[in-house]
Amino acid sequence: MESFEVVLLLLGCVLVSSIFDQVFSRLAMPLVQIALGAVVGFLIAEDPSAVISDPELFLLIFIAPLLFDESRHADKGALWKNKGHIISLAIGLVFITALVVGFVLNLIVPSIPLAAAFALGAALGPTDAVAVASLSKETDIPERQKSILEGESIINDASGIVSFQFALAAAVTGSFSLLDASVDFVVSFFGGILLGAGGLTRAYTKGATDALTAAGIARMGLWTLWDVPCTYPLLERMKLEVAAAGGVVRDAEYGADITLHAAFPAGGAERFQAKLTELSAGSLSMTAAGEEFLPGPREEAR
């Protein structure tokens, strides 16, 4: 089937399972979704695996959104506090589960090759993020245990997938390379962490930069301060010319004449002085009053 049709079909199954969950609240939604998936698979294809034959597409459609949703709602502080337990479960427990299930299954059913039994153990080893969320709704789990299980379910896919891939390859080809498996695991596990950290850092950096730019702080610069003599008839025109030169009128002194206290970025004072000379026929000249670091003007909304 085409990928678009598969996605529409899956969305329909999710909608139907949500309705079932509302009507039959005591029935676990994951079981309903599994049943719907099995029914749909057998109805539309003789071989259900042909519905989504590309494993990468399966990971993109199912695993990535589930992990993203779980990580978005996870308690980041608790994850960091329990990082030691989480990593030991996500790596050690998955490998141990794969080995124990493999040896026990091969012992009970000797006709099943040991490599195939290890593949089954690797598939069962990683804790499912959805299962943890469903369990926490129906059972009172202490917060610490819940945080550990949630964190382990988020990052255990690398060890589970690598274990499954190499166990399956060993079952098919009859050979196994510990070096290749170790390298693949390191790349999958730590590469995912690095990519996630890089994306998170880039997102936070862009957000901070946008906020500083909007406030003008990102363009802090040295401005020159000037006292600008002005007559009442020219007051409004002078304010407009100050703004046109990129400057700002900070305040004013009113008397027989007016003195505007203005600030200009680099090059702005020269442009304004030329306009002041033109408007006053050379009778007015502004006086320097110092320098100050100020933020640049805000960018206009596009």
N, C-alpha and C positions, 0 to 999 in steps of 0.2 A: 504494500500500500504506500501511497504518497505520504510524506511526513506531515503535511498539512492536515490530511484526513485523519491520521493517527492522533494528532494533537486535539482535533475537534472531538473525536471519539472519546478520548481520555477526559476532556473537560465535561462531556456529557455524563460519563461515569461518576465523576466527582460530584456533579450536581445531583444525580440520583442517589448517591450514597449519603449526601447531606440531608436529603428528604427522608431517607430511611432512618437516619440518626435522630431526626426530630420526632418521627412517628414511633419508632421503637428505640427509646433512649437507653434501654438496658443491653442492647445489642452493640457490641464493639464495632466502631466504624471501620477499623482496618480489616476485620473479617468480612464485612460487607463489600469493601473495595476489592479484596482478593477474589471473592466470589464473582463479582461483576467482571473483573478482569479476565477470569477464567472463562466465563460464559461468552464474553465478547471475542476472546481469542479463538474459541472453538467454532463460533458462528461465522466468522469472516475468513477463516483460513483453515485448511486441513492441518497445517503445522502452525500451532500458536506462536512458536518462536519467530515465524516469518513476519509477524506484525511489526516488530521492531528488531530487525536483524542486525543492526549496527550497534554494538555495545556503547560506542561513544555517544550516540544519540540517546540511548537509554540513560546514561549518566547525566547528560545535559538536561533532559526533560524531567527526570525524577530526583536524582541525588542532589544536584546543585541547588535547586529551589528549596528542598527540604533542609539542607544544611544551612543555607542562607537565613531561612526563617528562624531556625532554632538558635543560630548564633546571634541573630538580631535581638532575640528576647532573653538571651542568657545573661546571668549576673556576672559581669566582667571581673568585678572585684573578687567574687568567690572563686571564679576560675583561676585567677592568678594565685590566690591564697592556697588552693589545693592542687597546684600545678604538678607537684611530685606524684601524688596519687593518681591524677588523671593520666599523666604520661605513662606511668607504670601499667595502668589498666589498658590504655589504648594500644600499647605495644606488646608488653609482656603477656597480658591475659589473652589477647587475641591469638598469639602464637601458641601459647600453652593449650588453649581450647582446641585449636586446629590439630595439635599433636595428640591430645587425649582422645578427642572424638575419632580421629583417624585410627589410632591403635585399637580402641575399644570396638569400633565398627568392623575393622578387619579381623579382630579376634572372634566376634560374634558371627560374622558372615565372611568366612575366609575366601569365598569366591570373588568378593569385591577387592580389586587391587589396592594396595596400601596408598598409592598416590591418589587414586580416586577418592578414597576415604578421607585423606587429608584435604582434598578440595571441598568435600562436604563440610568438614570441620571448619575450614576457612570461611565458607559461606555463612555458617551459623555463628561464628565467633564474634564479629562486631555487634555491639549493642545498637539497636535501631533508635534513632532520635524520636521517631513518631511513637514507638513503643514506650519510651521513657515518659513522653508527654501524656500519653493516654493512661499510663499507670499512675502518674502523679495526680490525675484527676479523680481516680477511683480509690486510691489508697493514700493514707496519711504517711508520707515519707518525710523524715527529718530533712531540714534544709541543707545540711552539709552533705548528706548522702545524695540528695537530689541534685545538688550542684556538681558533685563528682560524676554522677551518671550522665548528666547532660553534657558536661565537658568531654567525657570519654566518648560519648556517642557522636560528638562533632568531629573529633580528630582521629577516630579509629579506622576510618575507611582506607587510609593509605596502607596500613599493615594488613587489613583484611583483603583488599584487592590484590596486593602483591602476593600474599600467601596463596590466594585462589588461582591467580594466573600461573604461578610457577608449579603449583601442585597439578593443575590441569595440563600444563605443558609436559610435566614429567609422566603423567598418565598416558598422554598421546604419543610422545616421542621416546619414552623410556630413559631419558637423561635429565639430570638436574645439576645446575651450577650454583653453588652457594655464593660465589663472588658476584655473579650477575644478579642474583636475587637481592643481595645486600646493597649493591649499587642502585638498583631500581627502587628499593625501599627508601634509601637516603634521598634520592632525587624526588620521589613522590611526596614523602613526608615533609622534609625540610624545604624542598622547593615550593610546596604549597604554602608553608608558613611564610617564606620570604616574599612570595608574590602577594599574599594577603596583607602582610605588613607594609609592603611597598605601595599597594593600592590605598590602604588606610592612611598612610603618611601623606600620599599625594592629595587625597580628598581633604584631609585636615589642613594641609598647607594651602591648598587653593581656597578653602573657606576662609582661613585667616587672612590671606592676601586680599581676597575680595572685600572683606570687612574693613581692612585697613585702607584699601584704595577708596572705598565708598566714604570713609571718614576723612580722607585726605592725608592720613598719617603716612601712608606709603610713599608720598611725594613731598616729605618735609624738605624745605630748602631755606636758604638765607634770603630774606626779604629786606629791602631798604625802606626806611621810614622817612616821610617827607611832610613838611608843613607847607600847605598850598594856600596862598592868599586868594581870596575870591570875593567878588561883589555879589550883592543880592540878585541882580538880574541874571547873573551867570551861574547861580548855585545849582540848579537842577541839571543844567548842561554839563557842568563840571563833574557832577556825580556820574553822569552817563559816560563821560570821557575817561574817568578813572576806571570804571568797570570795563570799558572797551580796551583799555591798555592792560587788562589782566589784574588790576589792583583792587583794593577795597578801601572804603572810607570808614575809619574806625570810630571817629567822633569829630566834633566841630566846636569851635569857639565863636560865639556870636557877639558882635559889638557894632561899632560903626561900619566895620567890614567883617568879613567872615574868614576864619582860618580853618581849613580842613586838615585833619590829621589822617594821612593816607599811607598805605603800605603797598609796595610793588615788588613783584618777583623780578628776576634778572631780565633786563632789557625793557621792562615796563615803564620805568621812570623816564627813560629817554624818549619813548614814544609819546608819553603824556606831556612832557615838557615842550615838545615840538607843537603839540596841539594847543597847549596853554599859550605859547608865544603867538600862535596864529589867531586865537580867539581874542586875546587882549592887546593885539598889535604891539607886542613886546613890552608892555607896561607891567606885567606880572611875572614873577619868577619864584619858583618854590625853593625851600631851604631844607637841606638834609638834616634829619633828626636822629639818625642812628640806624642800627641793623638788628634784626631779630629772626630767629628760626620759627617759621610758621608752616602749617600744612598747606599743600596746594589746593586749588579749587576743586570741588567735587565734579566728577564726570557727569555730563548730561545723559539722561536716560535715552537709550536708542530705541 
